[in-house]
Amino acid sequence: MFEKRTDLALEVKELRGEESGITAKEETLNGIKITRAEILSGEGERLSGKKAGIYTTLEIGRFWQEERSRACVISQQLSRELCALVPDESGCVLIAGLGNDAITADSIGPKAVKRLLVTRHLQELDPSLYKTAGFECVAAIAPGVLGQTGIESAEIIKSVAENIKPKCIILIDALASRRLERLATTIQISNSGISPGSGVSNKRRELNAEYLGAPVVSIGVPTVVDAATLALDVLEDELGEISAERFEQIAKSLATGSESTMFVTPKESDVITEAAAKLIADALNMAIHKMSPNEINEFIG
């Protein structure tokens, strides 16, 4: 049976309804619709097809077309949601920007890493400056992809984690959605880990607390829609309910045709990925270092 492809827990619940194994609560804060979903281990994982954990979705709209002040409001709210998932204890935070910086739709992670305030090196190079500055310990990497390095990004992150022993690992990645209107207008954060490339049929080793040896928080922005999934959604929207038999015939045709390897991304992807990377980096700097927007502009620009 053809499965509509999505990385968003919110969309899994929409597709499967009460059979999803996902419980969710909604609220609106600062004009942002926030859905906090939870998947329990065991039956919840089996029904949803996703790892147990908390999945928080922020529906932020086309923020890159709005005033800069709106992006500031969104990053502040995102930072509050991140604070609820990042362990409140001393220790270093390791942030990894996943993806291929040579492919626009997959470049949010590497771009976000460039805007982070990293401080771990100061502990050894200039302890007095580190203590005076009052920032938290942060290290960041952009491990690239297997085709660039010949090494699984999971192996790189695990090796770094074993060396610096972080209190938490934060992963930033691009995701796949099932609907065009959610492209770049949604952010999902989770404490369940992440499977890089799963949304585009290029699933790599899963990155989670069990494998990496530290709590994992993931931040994802959907930047692509699977063409076959999109086609089926459009057909359902236009034609309404169709018979299960006819649906399977269409799904089988799409799953085995050229559409099965095609993905759709917005034409302004370059603008979107830059804006999304800045928004995520600002939120992380606020959440970890307790920086204000003015301090971010002063230190990073």
N, C-alpha and C positions, 0 to 999 in steps of 0.2 A: 504494500500500500504506500502511495506517495505521501511523504510527510512535508508539510509546509515548513520551510527552513527559517528559524529565528533563534537569536541568542537571548531574547528578552523574556524573562519570566512572566511579565505582564501579558505578553502576547500568547504564551503557552496557556495561560489561564483563559484568555479570550477564545482560543481555539478549542479547548477541551472542556471549558465550563466547570461544572461540579466534579467532573472526572479528572481534573488536572492534579489533584492532590496539593493544591496551593491555596492557602488562606491569605487574604489581603484586606488592608484597611486603607482608605483614602482620606486625604485632607488637603486643603489649599492654604499655602503660606506665601505671603509676598507675591501673590499672583501666579504661583507655581503649583501645579497639581502634583502631589506626591503620593505615590502608592507604595506602601510598605508590605511586602509579601514575605511569607515564610514557608519553607518546604521542610517537612520533618523527615528524619531518616527512615528508611524502610519503605513503607507503603507510599509515602509522599514522593520519594525518589523514583519509585517504580512507575507511578502514574504520570509524573511530570517529565520524566526522562532527564531531570537535572539534579545536581548535587544538593544535599540538604544544606540549608543556611538561610540567611536573610538577604532579600533582594529589594533594594530601594530604588524606585524609578522616579526621576524628576522630569516632568514634561515642561520644557523651557521655551518652546516656540522658536521662531526664526530669529534668534538673538543677535546674529551677526548683521542683521538689517536694522537693528534698533540702536538707540542712543547708547553710548558707552556706559552710562549710569545703570542701564538695565543689566548689562553683563556683570557689573559690580554686585548688584543685588543677587544675581544667580550664583556667582562664585561664593558669596557670603553664606547663602543657604546651603550650597553644596559642602562648604567647609564644616557647617554644623552637623550635617548628616555623616560626614567622614569622622568627626570627633566621636560619634556614637559607636563606631566600629573599630577605631584604632585603640589598642591597649593603652590605658592611662598609667604608664609606669616608665621608669628611667630606662634608657637604652637607645640604640641607634635605629633609625628607620631606613630601610633600603627600598628605593623606588626604581622600578624597571619600566622603561618605555618600550613596549613590544611593537613589532611591526617593521615594515620596510620603508625607509625614508625616501626611497626612489620611486615609490608608488603613492601618488597623492592621497588616495582614499585610505591608505594603510599607514599614514605617516603621523597620526596624532600622537602616539606614544613617544617616538623619538623627538618630535618637536616640543612636547611638553617638558621633557627632561632638560632641554636647553634653557628653560626659564625657571628652573628650580634653584633655590638658594641652598647649595650644598656646603656642609660645614665640617664633616668628619675629619678632613685633613688638618683643620686648624687645631684640633685637640693635640696633635703631635708637633705640628710646625710652630704654633704660637699659642700655647695653653692660656696665657694671660689675656690675649685678645679674645679667645674663644669664651673665656669666663666672663669677660667684661661685656661682650656683645649680647650675651643672654639668650642666644639661639639654641634650639635643640640640635641633636646630632642627626645629620641626614647625609646619606650617600646615594648616588644615582648612576644608573647605567642604561645604555641603549644597546642590547645584545645583538641587534640585527636579526636576520632570518637565516635558516639553514642554507639557502642558496647563495648567500653572501659570505658566510663564514665557514661552512662545512661542519658547524657544531650546532646542536639543538640549543635554542635559547634557554630551555629548561636546564640543560647541563651547565650553561654559563651562570645562570642565576643561582643554581644550587651550589656551585663551587664558590661563588662570592659570598653567599650566605654562610657557608661552613667556615669561611675565614673571618668574617666580621661579626658573626653571631647577632643579627639584628633582633630587636624586640618585635618587629613587624615588617612584612614585605608588602609593598603596594605596587600593583600591576596596572598599567595603563594600556588599553588596546582599543582597536576599532572593532565594531560588531556588525552583525547582519540583522536586519529587521525584515518583517514580512509586508510592511506597508510603506509606501513612499512618504506619507505625511509624517512618519516618525524619523526619517533620515535627518540626522544632525539636530533634531528638535527634542531629543530624549537623551538622558544620561542614566545609566544603571550602575549602581555600586552594590557590591556584595562581599560577604565574608566566606564564600564557599570555594574560592579559587576560580580558575579560568582554564579553558581549553583553547589555546591559540589556534586560529585558523579554522575552527570547527564550523563557523558560519559560512565559509566559502569552500567547503569540501576539501580542506587541507589540514585536517586535524593533526595536531602535534601532541607531544606528551603533556598530560594535564599538570597544571601548576597549582598545587594545594598545600595545606599545612603539613599533611602526612609526608609528602615528597620533599618539600623545602625545609622542613624542620622549624618553622616559625609561623605564627598566625598570618594569614594572607587576606588582603583587601584588594578587590579589583574595581577598576573604574573603566567603563566602556561607553563609547558613543557609536551608535549605528551609522555607518557611512555607505553601506551597500544593501541592495535588495536582490535576492535571487530571482532571475528572470522568470523561471517556471512558476515559482510561488506567486510572483506579481501577476502573471497572466491568469492564474486560477482565481486570485482574489478579484481581479477586474471582471472576469466572467461571472463570478457569483454576484458581484455588485450590480452588473448590468442585466443579467438574466434571472436573478433571484434563485430560488431553490431549483436544483436540477437533480435528476435521479442518481442514486448511488452508482448504478451501473455506468451511466453516461459520464459521471464525474471520474470514475476510475479509468475509463477509456481515454479521456482527455489528459488526465494525470500521467498515464503510462506513456502517451505520446510525447508530452513535455519532458518527462524524466529521461527519455531515451533519445530525444532530439538534440539539436544544437543548443537549444535553450538551457539544457541541463548544466552547461559550463559557462553560462553568461550571467553577468551581474550588472545591475544598474546603479549609477551613482549620480548625484546632482552635478550639473554643468559647472557650478561655482565651487567645486570641491576644494580648490586651492585656497579660496577665501575662508571657507568653512573650517578646514583643518587648522589653519593658522589661528582662527578665532577660538575654536574649541580647545586647542592646545594651551592657549593663554588662559582661558577660563579655568581649565583643570589645574594648571600650574599655580595660578593665583589662589585657588581654593586650598591646594595642598600647603602652600606657604602660610596661609592664614591658619589652617587647622593644626599644623605641626609647630610652626614657629610663633604662633599667636600674633602674627603681623597684621597691621591695619592696611587698608587699600593705599593710603598715603605712603606708608613705609615700603610697600611693594613697588610703587612708582619711583621712590627714591633709590632703592637698592637695585632694582631690576629694570625699571622703565616700562 
